[in-house]
Structures are given as structure tokens and as C-alpha cells.
């Protein structure tokens, strides 16, 4: 894989802006707020125009804490509608919910023939020491490369959209690739991993059916089964963040009956791990096996964020419990390693 020679061939690129720290300004009281004028991104970094002919599509100007599934749908549809017009896409996004959006775009925009890159910054572009300039330049460089999938570009890493996780509010390398090596690294040159998907004549698919009525719930010492029962009564799916290899309480406050009751009422319960590294191995301990026998679905090595978004996406395709189980354990966009 290589980066296109921008001197010989100047690609067309669409910069989709949604807000976030990279476009924020500092108010008199010291707090940060989104800037409405996305065009300042290009004004502040004129060298971007040396890499590509860039158009800007401002879709939102919000803190990423306010991002909702509706924003995911808007971004996915906007990119898909313009797929033939541009050689690559860059989405600027706040860091707090960036990995959710990256996972959502990965499931909704499949069989890509060109890159969709998501980036942001820890420090506003207008402030001294901002990482926004380097992140945006590198995002554009990757967006005009031969990569052909949804990816996060942040710091020195290129991360598959379903594998990204924010791990620091301080470090400039705020995101890591969980349970898989990065798609690539950025140093003196851009180096891609051998398994990264490259440009092809694939026909992109837009699959935006989502069921947003899914809850993500951490298991914690003392959690009451009634909490799971209540959530199951008003949601169509639940992702439980279990301990370790997917373990849950099975003693005096066992969650097993609540999981079993939810499954019986056709509310799938997916169990992932709270650990950053590793996979659910629910047969390993009795406390995990009990949840499995109650009908819980193992998330394997998916991140909690990817598992939640995937369950929304799967429930948008089917309400058959058997199909939900098999789809959650099938790899669609590199979100998990299937057990052979």
C-alpha cells in the first residue's frame, strides 16, 4: 500500500465537520465551546490544500458528548451520497464519543472502495501546542492513500474503526487499537499493516437500519438484579460489561435469573469484558458459564463500544433471537476474531 503522490495527482477530498475540541474556541470564563465556522480548519492549515482539493461539509457543531445515533446516520448517508464524487473522506469529531461513531460508520458503510477517516484533537486547533494540526494533516494523508475502510487517525496510529478506544484525557496519543494491531503507523512515513483493506472496485453498501433502544450497563459489586430487570422491560437489547472473562455475580444477588427472564422476552443480553485487553471466555469460570447457560451472548474480543453499536445494528436487521446470536458472533468489519 502507498500514499498517493499529491504532486502528480491532486485528489478530491470531502472534509465533514461535526464539532469537537479540534474546532473549539475558549470562552472568557475558560470553558471550551464549538466554533460555528468550520472553514477555519483550512485557514489555519493552508498546507492541506497542497495535498488535495478539499470541500467542507459542516454537518454539526457540537460537543461530542451530545452526539447521538441520529448524527451517525447523518454522517453515513452524507458520505454514501457523495461516494462517487470524492477520492476520500475525513470526519472531524470530538474525542469523547469518537470510537462509538467510528464503530457505527464501520457497520453502516461496508465494502468501501476508498478511505473514511475520523480524527480530532486533545487541544483546540487555535491554542499553542495543539495536536489538531498534525492529526488533521495525517488524516488527509491517509484519506488520499490506498486504504479502503473506516479508520481513526490519531497521534501516530491508524486504527480500524471497530477497534479504537480512548484511553487518556492527557496524552496526545489518546486512542489505542484494542485486541488487534493498528492498521498502520505514522512516523517519518506512513506504514500500513498487511491486512489493511485497499482500494478496489467494490460496490459500497449503505446499511443504516439501527435499533437505538440498546443499553450498555457495567457490572459492579452490589449491583441489584432489579436494575437488569427494569432495563430489560424498556429496552430491546442489553450489553453487560462483565468482569474479567465475562463473569457476572451468581451468589446472593445473582444476575442469572434476570438475564434468563430478559432472553425469554426476546431481549438479547450480550456480555463483554470491562478489561481493555482480552476476550470473553465465559466457559472458563462457573460465574461466566451460568450467564451463558441463561442465554447470554458472548461479545468475544469486541470493545464495549463496538458491542453496543453492533447490537443496535444487528437489531436493525432482525428480531430473531437465533439470528441475533449468530450475527453478534460473526465478524463483519474486523470487530472481532471469530472462534474457529
C-alpha positions in Angstrom: 0.0 0.0 0.0 1.2 3.5 -0.7 0.3 7.1 -0.2 -0.7 8.8 -3.5 1.7 11.3 -5.0 -0.2 14.5 -4.3 2.1 16.5 -6.7 1.2 14.4 -9.7 -2.4 13.7 -8.8 -4.3 16.0 -6.6 -7.3 14.1 -5.3 -10.7 15.4 -4.3 -11.5 15.1 -0.6 -14.5 15.9 1.5 -13.9 17.2 5.0 -17.0 16.5 7.1 -17.1 18.5 10.3 -19.2 17.8 13.4 -17.6 19.9 16.1 -15.5 18.7 18.9 -12.3 20.0 20.5 -10.4 20.4 17.3 -12.8 23.3 16.2 -13.4 24.7 19.7 -12.7 28.2 21.0 -12.1 29.3 24.6 -14.7 31.5 26.3 -13.9 34.3 28.7 -14.6 32.0 31.6 -12.1 29.5 30.3 -14.6 26.8 29.1 -14.4 25.5 25.6 -17.3 25.8 23.1 -17.8 24.7 19.5 -16.9 27.1 16.7 -19.5 27.6 14.1 -17.1 28.4 11.2 -15.6 25.1 10.1 -13.8 26.9 7.3 -11.2 28.0 9.9 -9.8 24.5 9.7 -8.5 25.1 6.2 -7.4 28.7 7.0 -5.3 27.5 9.9 -3.7 24.7 8.0 -3.1 26.0 4.4 -0.8 23.1 3.6 -3.9 20.8 3.4 -4.6 22.4 0.1 -1.2 21.1 -1.2 -2.4 17.6 -0.6 -5.9 17.6 -2.1 -8.7 19.7 -3.4 -10.9 19.9 -0.3 -14.5 20.7 0.1 -16.1 21.2 3.5 -19.4 19.8 4.6 -20.4 21.2 8.1 -23.0 18.7 9.4 -22.9 19.8 13.1 -21.1 22.0 15.5 -21.5 20.2 18.9 -19.5 18.8 21.8 -19.2 15.0 21.1 -21.0 14.4 24.4 -24.1 15.4 22.5 -23.6 13.0 19.6 -26.5 10.6 19.1 -27.2 7.8 16.7 -29.0 10.3 14.6 -25.7 12.0 13.9 -24.2 8.7 12.9 -26.9 8.2 10.3 -26.5 11.7 9.0 -22.7 11.3 8.6 -23.1 7.8 6.9 -25.8 9.0 4.5 -23.9 12.2 3.6 -20.7 10.2 2.8 -22.5 7.5 0.9 -24.4 10.0 -1.3 -21.1 11.6 -2.3 -19.0 8.4 -2.6 -18.5 8.8 -6.4 -17.6 12.5 -6.1 -14.6 12.2 -3.9 -11.4 10.1 -3.5 -11.6 10.1 0.3 -13.3 11.4 3.3 -12.2 12.9 6.6 -14.6 13.4 9.5 -13.6 15.7 12.4 -15.1 14.7 15.7 -14.8 15.2 19.4 -12.8 12.6 21.2 -15.2 11.6 23.9 -17.6 9.6 21.7 -15.3 9.2 18.6 -15.0 5.5 19.0 -18.8 5.0 19.0 -19.1 7.0 15.8 -16.2 5.1 14.2 -17.8 1.8 15.0 -21.2 3.0 13.8 -19.8 4.2 10.4 -17.9 0.9 10.1 -21.1 -1.1 10.3 -23.2 1.3 8.2 -20.6 1.8 5.4 -19.5 -1.6 4.3 -17.5 -2.8 1.3 -15.8 0.5 1.0 -13.6 1.2 -2.1 -11.9 4.3 -0.5 -11.0 5.7 2.9 -13.3 7.2 5.5 -11.0 8.7 8.2 -12.1 10.1 11.6 -9.9 12.4 13.6 -9.9 15.0 16.3 -7.6 16.6 18.9 -6.9 16.8 22.6 -6.1 20.6 22.3 -8.1 23.1 20.3 -6.6 24.0 17.0 -6.3 27.7 17.9 -4.2 27.0 21.0 -0.5 26.7 21.4 0.6 23.0 21.5 -2.5 21.7 19.7 -2.3 18.3 18.2 -5.1 19.2 15.8 -2.7 20.4 13.0 -0.8 17.1 12.8 -3.8 14.9 13.3 -5.8 16.7 10.5 -2.8 16.7 8.1 -2.2 13.0 8.8 -5.9 12.2 8.4 -5.9 13.8 5.0 -2.7 11.9 4.0 -4.4 8.6 5.0 -7.6 9.6 3.2 -5.8 10.0 -0.1 -3.9 6.7 0.4 -4.9 3.3 -0.9 -6.7 2.4 2.3 -10.3 1.4 1.9 -12.1 1.2 5.2 -13.3 3.3 8.1 -10.3 4.2 10.3 -9.4 6.5 13.2 -6.2 8.6 12.7 -4.9 10.0 15.9 -1.3 10.7 17.0 0.9 8.1 15.4 -1.7 5.4 14.9 -4.1 4.4 12.2 -6.8 2.3 13.9 -9.6 0.2 12.5 -13.0 1.9 13.3 -14.3 -1.0 15.4 -11.0 -1.4 17.4 -10.5 2.2 18.6 -10.7 3.1 22.3 -9.9 6.4 24.1 -7.6 5.6 27.0 -6.3 9.0 28.0 -7.5 12.6 28.7 -3.9 13.8 28.9 -1.7 12.0 26.4 -1.6 13.2 22.8 -1.9 9.5 21.8 -5.4 9.4 23.3 -6.6 6.3 21.4 -5.3 2.8 21.1 -6.1 -0.3 19.0 -7.8 -2.9 21.2 -7.2 -6.6 20.7 -5.7 -6.1 17.2 -2.6 -4.4 15.8 -3.2 -1.0 14.3 -4.0 -0.7 10.6 -0.9 1.4 10.3 1.6 3.8 12.0 2.7 7.3 11.1 6.3 8.3 11.6 8.7 9.6 9.0 6.5 7.8 6.6 3.1 6.1 6.7 3.3 2.3 7.1 0.3 0.1 6.7 -0.3 -3.4 8.1 -0.5 -6.2 5.5 -4.2 -6.9 6.4 -5.5 -3.4 5.8 -8.1 -3.3 3.1 -7.0 -1.4 0.0 -8.8 0.4 -2.8 -10.8 -1.7 -5.2 -13.8 -1.7 -7.4 -16.1 -3.0 -4.6 -19.6 -1.5 -4.6 -20.1 0.2 -1.3 -23.1 -0.8 0.8 -25.2 1.6 3.0 -26.8 -0.3 5.9 -28.3 2.2 8.2 -31.0 0.3 9.9 -30.4 0.8 13.6 -32.4 0.0 16.7 -31.2 2.7 19.1 -33.1 1.1 22.1 -30.0 -0.7 23.5 -28.4 -0.2 26.9 -24.8 -0.5 28.0 -24.5 -1.5 31.7 -21.4 -2.1 33.7 -21.5 -4.9 36.3 -20.2 -3.7 39.7 -20.1 -5.1 43.2 -23.5 -4.9 44.8 -25.5 -4.4 41.5 -29.1 -5.3 42.0 -30.8 -7.8 39.7 -33.8 -5.5 39.6 -31.7 -3.0 37.6 -31.3 -5.5 34.8 -35.0 -6.5 35.1 -36.0 -2.8 34.7 -33.7 -2.1 31.8 -34.9 -5.3 30.0 -38.5 -4.0 30.5 -37.9 -0.8 28.5 -35.1 -1.8 26.1 -34.7 -4.1 23.1 -31.2 -5.2 23.9 -28.6 -5.0 26.7 -24.8 -5.1 26.7 -23.4 -6.1 30.1 -19.8 -5.2 30.9 -18.8 -8.2 32.9 -15.7 -8.8 35.0 -12.6 -10.4 33.6 -13.5 -13.1 31.0 -17.2 -12.2 31.1 -18.0 -13.1 34.7 -21.2 -11.9 36.5 -22.5 -12.2 40.1 -24.2 -15.6 40.7 -24.4 -15.5 44.5 -27.0 -13.8 46.7 -27.6 -11.1 44.1 -27.3 -13.3 41.1 -27.9 -11.7 37.7 -28.6 -15.0 36.1 -32.4 -15.1 36.6 -32.7 -11.5 35.3 -30.7 -12.5 32.2 -32.8 -15.6 31.7 -36.0 -13.6 32.0 -34.8 -10.9 29.5 -33.8 -13.6 26.9 -37.2 -15.3 27.4 -38.9 -12.0 26.5 -36.7 -11.7 23.4 -34.4 -9.1 24.8 -30.8 -10.2 23.8 -28.2 -9.8 26.5 -24.6 -9.5 25.3 -21.7 -9.9 27.8 -18.4 -8.2 27.1 -15.4 -7.6 29.4 -14.6 -4.5 31.3 -10.9 -5.2 30.7 -9.3 -3.2 27.9 -7.3 -6.2 26.6 -8.7 -9.7 26.3 -11.8 -11.6 25.3 -14.8 -13.1 27.0 -14.2 -16.8 27.8 -17.5 -17.5 29.6 -16.9 -21.2 29.8 -13.7 -20.6 31.9 -15.4 -19.8 35.2 -18.7 -21.1 36.6 -19.9 -17.5 37.1 -19.5 -16.9 33.4 -20.9 -20.3 32.3 -24.0 -19.6 34.3 -24.7 -16.5 32.2 -24.0 -18.4 29.0 -26.4 -21.1 30.0 -29.0 -18.5 30.8 -28.8 -17.4 27.1 -26.3 -14.5 27.2 -24.3 -13.9 24.1 -20.5 -13.6 24.4 -19.1 -10.4 22.9 -15.7 -12.2 22.5 -12.9 -9.6 21.9 -15.1 -6.7 20.9 -14.8 -3.4 22.8 -17.9 -2.4 24.8 -18.5 0.5 22.4 -18.3 -1.8 19.3 -20.5 -4.4 21.0 -23.2 -1.8 21.8 -23.2 -0.3 18.4 -23.2 -3.7 16.7 -26.2 -4.9 18.8 -28.0 -1.7 17.6 -27.1 -2.5 14.1 -28.0 -6.2 14.3 -31.3 -5.5 15.9 -31.9 -3.1 13.0 -31.6 -6.1 10.6 -33.5 -8.8 12.6 -35.5 -9.6 15.7 -35.0 -13.3 15.5 -33.0 -14.4 18.6 -31.1 -17.2 16.8 -30.1 -14.8 14.1 -29.1 -12.1 16.6 -26.9 -14.7 18.4 -25.1 -15.8 15.2 -24.7 -12.3 13.8 -23.2 -11.0 17.1 -20.6 -13.7 17.0 -19.8 -13.2 13.2 -17.1 -10.8 12.1 -18.4 -8.2 9.6 -15.9 -5.4 9.7 -13.0 -6.6 11.8 -14.7 -6.0 15.1 -13.9 -9.5 16.5 -11.8 -12.6 15.9 -14.1 -15.5 15.3 -13.5 -18.7 17.2 -12.8 -21.5 14.8 
